């Protein structure tokens, strides 16, 4: 792709993603629906090490309105899915009929949202998706819920949804995925996640309590994630719509796009695993004109 068409496609995506942002009526409001405490800046952790100095004495989330999580349909279905997966890769997943039904109920709810209706129209216009709603739902199912082998020699042990939203471990030695704020909050509440601090370059880049994107360091069940990017407060449908669009943009093993959404300059990264998402996450580059 030449530079001019790359710039125009970047501009188009920036426009599309900001429209998704504006349509995300189920995004929770910082300071009202939830309160975060970014605290200290996390230090360097060598790859493979599980020792991290704790720069945050308290939890990241000091309050979340759980009533909203229970009563907004997409969140309620999303939370139902979080306990359906084996943590460790290499351990085959068994999907029960009940779990398949929960996956479909989640997709049904997401497709009904204004965010996903807009994303669907855009994908149809670009020739990436069928205008037939049932075919589109099947496509979303394949992208997010189709099981595949992440570890050689094991059973079908992973899927895009599990990796990105739930999190998994590699041979009980390394955290993979877990880029979702609702799962982070629930795991933190149950004492499984220990937030270590935010990640940023330089000393002037302290995140605010109302930031909707953070680079985090944390441990999960004793394993350290040196850095993980996460949206905060956004709805499940927003993330599914956003990363589905990035995934379908290209057939490359890895797609990366730099966009400005609201006040955040982000790199959106998606890895492909055949016809499914391997991983997807935001990397915060700057916010409020702060260079990170």
C-alpha positions in Angstrom: 0.0 0.0 0.0 1.5 3.4 -0.9 1.8 6.2 1.6 -1.1 8.2 0.2 -3.6 5.3 0.3 -2.3 4.3 3.7 -2.9 7.8 5.0 -6.4 8.0 3.5 -7.3 4.5 5.0 -6.0 5.7 8.4 -8.1 8.8 8.1 -11.2 6.7 7.2 -10.6 4.4 10.1 -10.1 7.3 12.5 -13.5 8.6 11.4 -15.2 5.2 11.7 -13.7 4.5 15.1 -14.7 7.9 16.5 -18.2 7.3 15.3 -18.1 3.9 17.2 -16.9 5.9 20.2 -19.8 8.4 19.9 -22.3 5.6 19.5 -21.0 3.7 22.6 -23.9 4.6 24.9 -23.1 1.7 27.2 -19.6 3.1 28.0 -19.4 3.7 31.8 -18.6 7.2 33.1 -15.4 7.6 35.0 -15.9 9.0 38.5 -19.6 8.1 38.4 -20.0 4.5 37.2 -16.5 3.5 38.3 -13.5 5.0 40.0 -9.9 4.0 39.2 -6.6 4.8 41.1 -3.6 4.7 38.7 -1.1 5.3 41.6 2.6 4.7 40.8 4.5 4.1 37.6 5.5 0.5 37.2 9.1 -0.5 36.7 10.9 -2.8 34.2 10.3 -6.5 34.4 12.4 -8.8 32.3 10.6 -11.2 29.9 9.8 -14.4 31.7 10.4 -13.0 35.2 7.6 -13.0 37.8 9.2 -10.4 40.1 7.7 -7.0 39.9 8.0 -4.2 42.4 4.6 -3.1 43.5 4.1 0.6 42.7 0.4 0.5 43.6 -0.6 -0.3 47.2 -4.3 -0.3 46.4 -6.5 -1.8 43.7 -6.8 -0.2 40.3 -10.6 -0.2 40.7 -11.8 1.4 43.8 -15.5 1.3 42.7 -17.6 -0.1 39.9 -21.4 0.1 39.6 -22.1 -3.6 39.4 -25.8 -2.8 39.0 -25.0 -1.5 35.5 -22.9 -4.6 34.7 -25.8 -6.8 35.6 -28.6 -4.8 33.9 -27.0 -3.7 30.6 -27.6 -6.7 28.4 -24.2 -6.9 26.6 -22.3 -6.7 29.9 -24.5 -9.3 31.5 -24.0 -11.8 28.6 -20.3 -10.9 28.5 -19.9 -11.7 32.2 -21.7 -15.1 31.7 -18.9 -16.1 29.3 -15.9 -15.3 31.6 -16.0 -18.6 33.5 -16.3 -20.9 30.5 -12.6 -21.4 29.8 -9.6 -23.3 31.0 -6.8 -21.0 32.1 -3.9 -22.9 30.6 -3.1 -23.4 27.0 -2.4 -27.0 26.1 -5.5 -28.0 28.0 -8.3 -28.8 25.5 -11.4 -26.8 25.9 -14.8 -28.6 26.2 -17.6 -26.4 24.9 -21.0 -27.5 26.3 -24.3 -26.9 24.5 -25.1 -24.4 27.3 -21.8 -22.5 26.6 -22.4 -22.4 22.9 -25.8 -20.9 23.6 -24.2 -18.3 25.9 -21.8 -17.4 23.1 -24.7 -16.9 20.7 -26.7 -14.8 23.2 -23.7 -12.5 23.6 -23.3 -12.2 19.8 -27.1 -11.5 19.4 -26.9 -8.8 22.0 -23.8 -7.2 20.5 -25.3 -7.2 17.0 -28.4 -5.4 18.3 -26.2 -2.5 19.6 -25.9 0.8 17.7 -22.1 0.4 17.8 -22.2 -3.0 16.0 -25.0 -1.9 13.6 -22.7 0.9 12.4 -19.7 -1.4 12.2 -21.7 -4.0 10.2 -22.8 -1.3 7.7 -19.2 -0.2 7.3 -17.9 -3.8 6.8 -20.6 -4.5 4.2 -19.7 -1.3 2.4 -16.0 -2.4 2.3 -17.0 -5.9 1.1 -15.7 -7.6 4.2 -19.0 -8.9 5.6 -22.4 -10.1 4.2 -25.4 -7.8 4.7 -27.3 -11.0 5.8 -27.4 -10.6 9.6 -27.2 -14.4 10.2 -24.1 -14.8 8.0 -22.6 -11.8 9.8 -23.3 -13.4 13.2 -21.6 -16.7 11.9 -18.6 -14.6 10.8 -18.4 -13.0 14.3 -18.7 -16.4 15.9 -15.8 -17.8 13.8 -13.6 -14.7 14.5 -14.1 -14.7 18.3 -15.3 -18.2 19.4 -14.0 -20.8 17.0 -11.6 -23.0 18.9 -8.0 -23.5 17.7 -4.6 -25.0 18.8 -2.4 -22.4 20.5 -0.1 -25.0 21.9 1.2 -27.9 19.7 0.3 -31.4 20.7 -2.7 -30.4 22.8 -6.4 -30.2 22.0 -8.1 -27.1 20.7 -7.2 -25.0 23.7 -8.0 -21.4 22.8 -10.1 -18.9 20.9 -10.0 -15.1 20.3 -12.5 -14.3 23.0 -10.7 -16.3 25.7 -7.3 -14.8 24.9 -8.4 -11.2 24.6 -11.1 -10.9 27.1 -10.6 -13.7 29.7 -6.8 -14.2 29.6 -4.9 -17.5 29.7 -1.5 -18.8 30.8 1.2 -20.5 28.8 2.3 -23.6 30.6 1.5 -21.8 33.9 4.6 -19.6 33.3 3.4 -16.6 31.4 0.2 -14.5 31.2 -1.3 -14.1 27.7 -4.1 -11.8 26.8 -6.4 -10.4 29.5 -6.9 -7.0 27.9 -10.5 -6.4 29.2 -11.3 -4.1 32.1 -14.4 -5.9 33.3 -12.5 -9.2 33.7 -9.6 -7.3 35.3 -12.0 -5.7 37.8 -13.7 -9.0 38.7 -10.4 -10.9 39.0 -9.0 -8.0 41.2 -12.1 -8.1 43.3 -11.7 -11.8 43.9 -8.0 -11.4 44.9 -6.6 -13.0 41.7 -5.2 -9.9 40.1 -2.6 -7.6 41.8 -2.2 -4.2 40.0 1.4 -3.1 40.1 1.2 0.3 38.5 0.8 2.1 35.1 3.4 2.0 32.3 4.5 5.1 30.5 7.6 6.7 29.0 9.1 9.7 30.7 8.0 11.3 34.0 5.3 13.7 32.9 2.8 11.1 31.8 0.8 10.3 34.8 -2.6 8.9 33.7 -5.8 10.6 35.0 -8.7 8.9 36.8 -10.9 9.6 33.8 -8.6 8.1 31.2 -10.3 5.4 29.1 -7.1 3.7 27.9 -4.2 2.5 30.1 -1.0 0.5 29.8 -0.9 -1.6 32.9 1.5 -3.9 34.8 -0.1 -6.6 37.0 0.2 -10.1 38.3 -2.6 -12.7 37.8 -2.6 -15.8 40.0 1.1 -15.3 40.7 2.3 -14.6 37.2 3.4 -11.1 36.1 2.3 -9.3 32.9 5.0 -6.7 32.4 2.8 -4.5 30.2 -0.8 -4.9 28.9 -2.9 -2.3 27.1 -6.6 -2.0 28.0 -9.6 0.2 27.3 -11.3 1.2 30.6 -15.0 1.6 30.9 -15.9 0.9 27.3 -18.6 -1.6 26.4 -17.9 -5.1 25.2 -19.7 -4.3 21.9 -17.3 -1.4 21.3 -14.2 -3.6 21.6 -15.7 -6.4 19.5 -16.7 -3.9 16.8 -13.3 -2.1 16.8 -11.1 -5.2 16.7 -13.4 -7.0 14.2 -12.9 -4.1 11.8 -9.1 -4.1 12.2 -9.0 -7.9 11.8 -11.0 -7.9 8.6 -8.9 -5.0 7.1 -6.1 -7.3 6.1 -5.0 -11.0 5.8 -1.6 -10.3 7.4 -0.5 -12.3 10.4 -0.3 -9.0 12.3 -2.2 -5.8 11.6 -1.3 -2.6 13.3 -3.0 0.8 12.8 -2.4 4.1 14.5 -5.5 6.2 15.1 -6.7 9.0 17.3 -9.9 8.0 19.1 -11.4 10.9 21.2 -8.3 12.3 23.0 -6.2 9.1 22.8 -3.6 8.4 20.2 -3.5 4.6 20.0 -1.9 1.8 18.2 -4.5 -1.0 17.7 -2.8 -4.3 17.2 -4.5 -7.5 16.0 -2.8 -10.9 15.4 -4.6 -13.4 13.1 -4.9 -17.1 13.8 -6.4 -18.5 10.5 -9.9 -17.2 10.3 -9.9 -16.1 13.9 -8.3 -13.5 16.2 -5.2 -14.6 17.9 -4.9 -11.5 20.1 -6.0 -7.9 19.9 -5.2 -4.9 22.2 -4.8 -1.1 22.3 -1.4 0.4 23.0 -1.7 4.0 24.3 0.8 6.3 22.6 -0.4 9.6 23.9 -3.4 11.2 25.6 -4.5 14.8 26.2 -1.4 15.9 24.2 0.8 14.0 26.6 3.5 12.0 24.7 4.0 8.7 26.4 
